[in-house]
Amino acid sequence: MKKEKAKIFIISGPSGAGEDAVIDGLKNTLKFNPVVTTVTRQKRKGERQGHPYYFISNSRFEALIKEKQLVEWAVVYNVYRGCTFKEINRLLKLGQPIIWKVDWQGVRTIKKIFPQAVGIFITVPSYQVLVNRLVKRGLDSNQVIREREKFTKDWLKHKNIYDYIVVNKDGALKKTIEKIGEIIKKEMVKP
């Protein structure tokens, strides 16, 4: 049996758009390898090292930057986030589709290094829906939500860097997952 060539799919959208729920849903219909991002924030309840992130200190992250060991990185909500070349090389060797969740800054950088990467932007019908989702999930303080709102407005200015835009409507997560699964399957057969 011929080994599949790995292809990078970037799933991206502002907090509350549903990227994590979409990626979790894709696990039921697609075989892929997720990129594990390295972050400097504290672990939340239920998180552990390597799931869903590699958690390191600011000083260690800054060393990775200095040593040029990161494919991409950014400061998002006052936290360093990025992906190491070591992580991407590990996944490329596995030969399956790679799902990479990053913000718009990461998409721009990744597409410079891996121009064949496919960017999928997940958004919602309106800005107010996004705010409502952030409040409803109850994970963040009002101050953090306001910071996320500001970052989201910046995010929406960069929709043109994506190959696909998918609207994740309330109550239609399954349909959103199916649509993104179809995009991935279609792109996998392209040379």
SULSULPE-V811624 format. One record per pair of residues at least 6 apart in sequence whose C-alpha atoms are under 7 Angstrom apart, sorted by the first residue. I is the first residue (numbers start at 1). J is the second residue. Records with the same first field share a line. If there is no record, write none. Layout:
I->J + J
//
This chain:
3->95
4->95 + 96
5->95 + 96
6->92 + 95 + 96 + 97 + 98
7->97 + 98 + 117
8->97 + 98 + 99 + 117 + 118
9->98 + 99 + 100 + 117 + 118 + 119
10->99 + 100 + 101 + 102 + 117 + 118 + 119 + 120
11->19 + 99 + 100 + 101 + 102 + 119 + 120 + 121
12->19 + 101 + 102 + 103 + 104 + 120 + 121 + 122
13->19 + 103 + 121 + 122 + 123
14->152 + 155
16->130 + 133 + 134
17->122 + 123 + 124 + 130 + 168
19->122
22->177
25->177
26->177 + 181
32->96 + 97 + 98 + 99
33->91 + 96 + 97 + 98 + 99
34->98 + 99 + 100
35->98 + 99 + 100
36->50 + 52 + 53 + 54
37->53 + 54 + 81 + 82 + 83
38->53 + 54 + 55 + 81 + 82 + 83
39->53 + 54 + 55 + 56 + 79 + 80 + 81 + 82
40->55 + 56 + 57 + 58 + 79 + 80 + 81
41->55 + 79
49->55
64->70
69->84 + 85
70->82 + 83 + 84 + 85
71->83 + 84 + 85
72->82 + 83 + 106 + 109 + 110
73->81 + 82 + 83 + 106
74->80 + 81 + 82
75->81
77->147
91->98
104->155 + 158
107->119
108->161
111->117
118->163
119->162 + 163 + 164
120->162 + 163 + 164 + 165
121->162 + 164 + 165 + 166
122->165 + 166 + 167 + 168
123->166 + 167 + 168
124->130 + 167 + 168 + 169
125->167 + 169
134->145
168->176
//
